[in-house]
Amino acid sequence: SMSPPGRAASAPMAEVKAEDAEVKAEDGDEPWMFLDPYDSHLDARVDRDALTVETLHDDGFQYLWKGVRANYGVTNGVYMYEVKILENCRVKMPETKPENQNILRCGFSQPLTSLFLGDTAEGWGWGGTGKKSHNNQFGDYGGPFGAGDVIGCIVDMDQGLISFQRNGQFMGVAFDNVPPSAAQTGMFPHLLMKNVKCKVNFRRDTRWFDPPGDQVKFFEEANESECIANPVAHPQTLKDAEFIMLCGLPACGKTYWAQKHMEANPQKNYVLLGTNAVIDQMKVMNIKRQRNYAERWEELISQATPIFNKLVEIAGRTPRNIILDQTNVYRNARRRKAGAFGAFGTRRCVTIVNDEEQLAQRTEKREREEGKFVPVDAVNQMRANFVAPELEDGFTHLEWPELPESEAKAMIASIKGKGGDWARRNPGMKGNQPKPRLENRDASQIGKGWGKFEKEKDDRGGPYSKGGGFGGKGGMQGKDHAPGFATDMLQGKESLLGKGSAPMQPFVAAPTMAKCAAGGSPMPKTMPPMSSEPDGGKGGRQPFNGASGPSRGGCGG
């Protein structure tokens, strides 16, 4: 069996094995069940106790949802855990209703699935707006809850039921459709948060309230035969972790490759870093059908870019498997970014090069189906500066999944020559500049985007390493250690590359890039549902900037 993941390096229980669980619980010894920081968004901070979780909530992060799963699930029996909302984080969100600024959704999910609890068929949740959610379907349940409340989450694996209680009051059965497959995969405690600080409890002796009946046990009362360890990878150090940098022109198929790679390797639990992944995490509603689509997409990118830069900085010192999804065609920028991940034991550069005809087809398809256009000047600037990656750029492996290396390098030389010719004929063309910060404008101005990112002030500890934070020596650093990421993106117009919405986790049903290879699946016609919060009010999911437009799915908690 596997040892429980997610403990701090200094924690004495880091190596307790599953078969010891029953003995430990009976002895009243050290706890063995925790939140797993290896199965969470990078901007969720699991504290040293591995039971308390906080959320980054400044500099744009207040618009992002953060999910985290536990390190063990159960396969049979009737079990519960508790979660208490310790406090609401104070945030600046002028265009968001107060009741939608601080939300917890809690419940259960199967492992190796989306961190967005309740958005897929493998997750079941109850949210603070009084909505239950499963498979992106929302319904009224239990009424609202918030700071100070304790929610009990109960799963009956024998009958396939999920129920909840609030402050000791049983709220009734919420779901009766836990599938038989859960007996193999296990059902795991799961939180999805926006701007809240929470603490979970898995033990009877530290309970806030009694279970709703004698047959309901706390998770730590489970014996080894009923438990299953979270199967995601748990690299103990950066040297054990893998960094993949994608390289290629807009629309060449980078995000498509990344999503296929993530689906093929679910236990590696890659973190996909890109502006589209950030936009996914904002959960903004469908913007494709809105008349101002192009302007709105540009605004979202402008908002996402500084958040992305901070996530890259965090990722560089966090022992997780990372995929960096940008164009990365400039040699100096590529070397600088690879250097930020220099401590990672495996550093792969995956370069996707197509012939001109195929690239043109993919570009046209993406523009037609996703409505995203890269300015001609931006593409030609990238072409003029495209240099083939080399190992000395900072990599341990180079890969060429489409055109093989010799053909790809010849094609890059041709691309570079044509781009240089264009640049000489069109001097002085530049991309757009970032816009003012969203949260510093009043609600009447929202819809224009924000860009400048200020330094992260948070320096608390966490369970990835002795130094806490996100695996660094002293927690969060004061300044952005990846200078130039934002500049690269804004000048290179990565902003409008239109790579499709990239999921943060495997198996998330999200739009992928236009069909890039024979047998690939076509891009859906719409963007993913995304709102300033998925636990919306009565009227369905609200658009991020208050504009009207049809929304998909309900408005659950």
WOQUICOR-V859617 format. One record per residue. D_FIRST is the distance of its C-alpha to the first C-alpha in Angstrom with 1 decimal. Layout:
# WOQUICOR-V859617
d_first:D_FIRST
d_first:D_FIRST
This chain:
# WOQUICOR-V859617
d_first:0.0
d_first:3.8
d_first:6.7
d_first:9.4
d_first:11.8
d_first:15.5
d_first:16.6
d_first:19.8
d_first:19.8
d_first:21.8
d_first:19.5
d_first:18.5
d_first:15.3
d_first:13.9
d_first:11.1
d_first:10.3
d_first:6.7
d_first:6.2
d_first:7.5
d_first:10.3
d_first:11.3
d_first:13.8
d_first:15.3
d_first:15.7
d_first:17.4
d_first:19.6
d_first:20.6
d_first:21.6
d_first:19.7
d_first:18.6
d_first:17.3
d_first:13.8
d_first:14.7
d_first:16.8
d_first:18.5
d_first:16.8
d_first:19.6
d_first:17.9
d_first:18.5
d_first:22.1
d_first:25.6
d_first:26.8
d_first:29.5
d_first:27.3
d_first:26.9
d_first:24.1
d_first:25.5
d_first:24.2
d_first:23.1
d_first:20.7
d_first:22.4
d_first:25.8
d_first:26.5
d_first:29.8
d_first:31.4
d_first:33.7
d_first:37.0
d_first:39.8
d_first:41.4
d_first:40.5
d_first:36.9
d_first:38.2
d_first:38.5
d_first:34.9
d_first:32.1
d_first:28.7
d_first:25.5
d_first:22.1
d_first:19.0
d_first:16.5
d_first:12.9
d_first:11.7
d_first:13.4
d_first:14.2
d_first:14.8
d_first:17.5
d_first:19.8
d_first:22.1
d_first:20.9
d_first:22.7
d_first:22.7
d_first:25.9
d_first:27.2
d_first:30.5
d_first:32.7
d_first:33.8
d_first:36.4
d_first:37.9
d_first:38.3
d_first:42.0
d_first:42.5
d_first:45.5
d_first:45.4
d_first:49.1
d_first:48.7
d_first:45.9
d_first:46.7
d_first:45.5
d_first:43.4
d_first:41.5
d_first:40.8
d_first:38.0
d_first:35.5
d_first:32.0
d_first:30.4
d_first:27.3
d_first:25.2
d_first:22.1
d_first:21.0
d_first:18.6
d_first:16.4
d_first:17.9
d_first:21.3
d_first:24.3
d_first:24.2
d_first:27.7
d_first:26.7
d_first:29.0
d_first:30.4
d_first:28.4
d_first:27.6
d_first:23.9
d_first:24.9
d_first:26.9
d_first:28.6
d_first:31.5
d_first:33.6
d_first:36.1
d_first:39.1
d_first:38.6
d_first:37.0
d_first:34.0
d_first:32.6
d_first:30.6
d_first:31.1
d_first:33.8
d_first:35.8
d_first:37.0
d_first:38.6
d_first:40.0
d_first:37.8
d_first:38.0
d_first:40.3
d_first:39.7
d_first:37.8
d_first:37.6
d_first:37.5
d_first:37.0
d_first:35.5
d_first:32.3
d_first:30.6
d_first:28.2
d_first:26.0
d_first:25.1
d_first:23.2
d_first:23.9
d_first:21.4
d_first:23.4
d_first:26.6
d_first:25.5
d_first:27.3
d_first:27.1
d_first:29.4
d_first:30.4
d_first:32.4
d_first:34.5
d_first:35.3
d_first:34.5
d_first:36.5
d_first:34.8
d_first:35.8
d_first:35.1
d_first:32.9
d_first:32.5
d_first:30.7
d_first:30.3
d_first:28.8
d_first:25.0
d_first:24.3
d_first:22.6
d_first:20.2
d_first:18.6
d_first:17.1
d_first:15.0
d_first:14.6
d_first:14.4
d_first:17.2
d_first:16.9
d_first:19.6
d_first:21.8
d_first:25.0
d_first:27.8
d_first:30.5
d_first:33.9
d_first:35.5
d_first:33.8
d_first:31.9
d_first:29.3
d_first:27.0
d_first:24.2
d_first:23.4
d_first:20.3
d_first:21.5
d_first:24.3
d_first:26.0
d_first:26.6
d_first:27.7
d_first:30.9
d_first:31.8
d_first:31.0
d_first:29.1
d_first:31.5
d_first:30.9
d_first:29.5
d_first:27.0
d_first:25.4
d_first:22.5
d_first:21.2
d_first:17.7
d_first:16.6
d_first:17.8
d_first:15.1
d_first:13.0
d_first:9.3
d_first:10.6
d_first:12.4
d_first:10.0
d_first:8.6
d_first:7.9
d_first:10.9
d_first:10.8
d_first:13.7
d_first:14.1
d_first:14.2
d_first:16.8
d_first:17.2
d_first:20.9
d_first:23.7
d_first:23.6
d_first:20.2
d_first:21.6
d_first:23.9
d_first:27.3
d_first:29.3
d_first:33.0
d_first:34.9
d_first:38.5
d_first:41.3
d_first:44.3
d_first:44.2
d_first:43.3
d_first:42.1
d_first:38.7
d_first:36.4
d_first:34.7
d_first:34.5
d_first:32.7
d_first:30.3
d_first:29.4
d_first:29.0
d_first:26.7
d_first:24.6
d_first:24.4
d_first:23.4
d_first:20.6
d_first:19.1
d_first:15.8
d_first:18.1
d_first:19.4
d_first:22.8
d_first:25.3
d_first:28.6
d_first:31.5
d_first:34.9
d_first:37.6
d_first:36.8
d_first:33.3
d_first:35.0
d_first:37.4
d_first:34.6
d_first:33.1
d_first:36.6
d_first:36.4
d_first:40.1
d_first:41.7
d_first:43.1
d_first:45.7
d_first:46.6
d_first:49.2
d_first:51.0
d_first:54.3
d_first:53.4
d_first:50.3
d_first:50.9
d_first:51.9
d_first:49.0
d_first:46.5
d_first:48.0
d_first:47.8
d_first:44.1
d_first:43.5
d_first:45.7
d_first:43.5
d_first:40.2
d_first:41.2
d_first:41.1
d_first:37.8
d_first:36.4
d_first:37.7
d_first:35.9
d_first:32.6
d_first:33.1
d_first:33.8
d_first:30.6
d_first:28.5
d_first:30.0
d_first:28.3
d_first:25.0
d_first:21.8
d_first:21.4
d_first:22.3
d_first:26.0
d_first:28.7
d_first:32.2
d_first:34.5
d_first:38.1
d_first:40.9
d_first:40.7
d_first:43.7
d_first:45.5
d_first:44.7
d_first:45.1
d_first:43.0
d_first:40.3
d_first:40.3
d_first:40.2
d_first:37.3
d_first:35.3
d_first:36.2
d_first:34.6
d_first:31.2
d_first:32.2
d_first:29.2
d_first:26.8
d_first:25.6
d_first:26.3
d_first:29.4
d_first:30.5
d_first:33.9
d_first:34.2
d_first:37.9
d_first:39.2
d_first:42.9
d_first:44.9
d_first:48.5
d_first:50.9
d_first:51.4
d_first:47.7
d_first:47.3
d_first:50.4
d_first:49.1
d_first:45.8
d_first:47.7
d_first:50.1
d_first:47.4
d_first:45.5
d_first:48.8
d_first:49.7
d_first:46.5
d_first:45.1
d_first:48.5
d_first:47.3
d_first:49.9
d_first:49.6
d_first:53.0
d_first:54.8
d_first:55.5
d_first:51.8
d_first:50.8
d_first:53.6
d_first:52.8
d_first:49.3
d_first:50.8
d_first:53.2
d_first:50.5
d_first:47.8
d_first:46.7
d_first:44.1
d_first:41.0
d_first:40.7
d_first:38.0
d_first:40.1
d_first:39.7
d_first:36.4
d_first:33.9
d_first:31.8
d_first:32.1
d_first:34.8
d_first:34.4
d_first:37.2
d_first:35.8
d_first:39.3
d_first:42.3
d_first:41.3
d_first:42.0
d_first:45.6
d_first:46.7
d_first:44.9
d_first:46.6
d_first:49.9
d_first:49.4
d_first:48.4
d_first:51.7
d_first:53.6
d_first:51.9
d_first:52.7
d_first:56.3
d_first:56.9
d_first:55.3
d_first:57.5
d_first:60.6
d_first:59.8
d_first:59.2
d_first:62.6
d_first:64.3
d_first:62.7
d_first:62.7
d_first:61.4
d_first:59.0
d_first:56.1
d_first:53.3
d_first:53.1
d_first:52.5
d_first:50.0
d_first:51.3
d_first:51.5
d_first:48.5
d_first:48.0
d_first:47.5
d_first:50.7
d_first:52.9
d_first:54.2
d_first:53.1
d_first:56.3
d_first:55.3
d_first:51.8
d_first:51.4
d_first:52.3
d_first:49.0
d_first:48.1
d_first:47.1
d_first:47.3
d_first:44.2
d_first:44.4
d_first:42.2
d_first:39.0
d_first:39.7
d_first:36.3
d_first:34.8
d_first:32.2
d_first:28.9
d_first:25.4
d_first:21.8
d_first:21.5
d_first:23.2
d_first:25.2
d_first:28.3
d_first:27.1
d_first:28.6
d_first:26.9
d_first:25.8
d_first:29.3
d_first:30.8
d_first:32.7
d_first:31.4
d_first:33.7
d_first:36.6
d_first:40.1
d_first:41.1
d_first:39.9
d_first:38.6
d_first:38.9
d_first:42.7
d_first:44.1
d_first:41.3
d_first:43.5
d_first:46.6
d_first:45.2
d_first:44.2
d_first:47.4
d_first:49.7
d_first:47.8
d_first:47.6
d_first:43.9
d_first:44.7
d_first:46.1
d_first:44.1
d_first:43.0
d_first:39.6
d_first:38.5
d_first:36.1
d_first:32.8
d_first:29.6
d_first:27.4
d_first:24.3
d_first:23.5
d_first:25.0
d_first:27.6
d_first:30.8
d_first:33.3
d_first:36.4
d_first:35.8
d_first:38.4
d_first:41.3
d_first:40.5
d_first:40.2
d_first:39.7
d_first:40.5
d_first:38.4
d_first:37.3
d_first:37.5
d_first:40.4
d_first:40.3
d_first:40.8
d_first:44.1
d_first:42.9
d_first:40.9
d_first:37.8
d_first:38.7
d_first:38.9
d_first:40.6
d_first:40.9
d_first:38.6
d_first:37.0
d_first:37.7
d_first:41.4
d_first:44.4
d_first:46.2
d_first:47.6
d_first:44.5
d_first:42.8
d_first:45.2
d_first:45.9
d_first:45.1
d_first:48.8
d_first:50.3
d_first:51.8
d_first:52.0
d_first:50.3
d_first:48.3
d_first:44.7
d_first:41.9
d_first:39.8
d_first:40.3
d_first:40.2
d_first:37.3
d_first:35.5
